[in-house]
Amino acid sequence: MIINTRLIIILYHYAMQPTDLTDTCKRYTPHPEPEDRRIDSNELLGSEGRVVIEHDGQQYLLRQTQAGKLILTK
């Protein structure tokens, strides 16, 4: 019973901690630098809207969704 009570207290303590995920995401989201090389997505994806990228001997598929977003899959 003592262990269960301690567990409940610990869980309650963490549940009451404020979490702001927006600050965490802002810290770890990479931002392009002005001197970074830029390629237009239409030029990269071509008329098919997809391209295979080889990296370290593995193939990745970069494609554009119907909503216009980009998805990179292995």
Residue pairs with C-beta under 8 A, 6 or more apart in sequence:
32 38
41 64
41 70
44 51
44 62
45 51
45 62
45 63
45 64
49 63
49 64
50 61
50 62
50 63
50 64
51 61
51 62
51 63
52 59
52 60
52 61
52 62
53 59
53 60
53 61
53 62
53 72
54 60
58 74
59 74
60 72
60 73
60 74
61 72
61 73
61 74
62 70
62 71
62 72
63 70
63 71
63 73
64 70
64 71
65 71
